[in-house]
């Protein structure tokens, strides 16, 4: 006789993270690359960037890691503005 519990498939939640300390899969490196692309002096805003990939590949995590770092950076540039004062993000889903 089998138990009902043995017949159930274990579930795990697929949630994006926004703190680099919780990044077990190295998405922070992609978030840093995204920062380099967005904040490079060679590109003039406005521009759009798309993160493409299959379900569960880390697109939202990469975006949230970048945006979290952007909003947590309180350093000011020569014009006394923070990165989040200079850079504004909009998410289309």
N, C-alpha and C positions, 0 to 999 in steps of 0.2 A: 504494500500500500504506500503510495507517495503522498507526501504532504503538499498542500496547496502552495505553501511558501516556496517549495523547491521548483514549482512550475513557473514561478514569476521571474521575469527578466529583471535584473537590477536596473534601476533608473539612475541617471546622472543628469544634472542640470547643465545646460549650455548657457553660460552667462559671460558677457564680456567683463573685463576688469579695467580699472582705471588707475591702479596703483602699481608701479613698477615692481615693488617687492612681492607682489602676487603673481608675477609673470613667470610661469614655469616653462613656457615654450619659446622664449626668446623674441617675443613680439616687440619688446622695447627697442631692439635694433632697427626694426622697420619703422617704429615711431620716430626714432632719431633720424633715419633717412628721410622721412616725411618732413621733419623739421628743417633739414638741410635744403630740401626742395622748396618749401614754402618761404623760408626766411633768407634764401640766397639773394645776394645783391644783383645777380644776373637776370632775375625774373622781375618784371614789373606787374604789380597788381592792377586791375583785378584779373584773376584766373581761376579756373576750376580744376580740381583734381578728383579723379575717380579711383576708388579702391575696389578692385574687381576680384572675385574669387568665389568658390563654392561655399555652401552653408557650413558654418563652423570653422572656417579657416583663419579667423582672427581679424576680420576687417573692422568690426566695431571696437575690438580691443585696441587695435593700432590707433584708430581715431581717438578713442577715449584717453589713451596714454598720452598722446600728443596734446590734446585739449587740457587734460589735467595738469601737465607740466607747464603749459602756457599760462594757465590761470594761477598756478602756485608760484610763479616766478615774479618776485617783487622788485628785482633789480631794475634800475632805470637807465636809459641811454642818455646821450648828450643833450637831448631835448627834454629830459626829465619825464619821459613816458615809459611805462612798462611795456613788455611784449604784448600783453592782452589789451593795452590801450591802442597799440598799433595794428594788431592782427585780430580780425573778427571772422568767426567761422559760422557757417550755415550748413546744416545737415539735411539732405534730401534722402528720404528712405522710400 
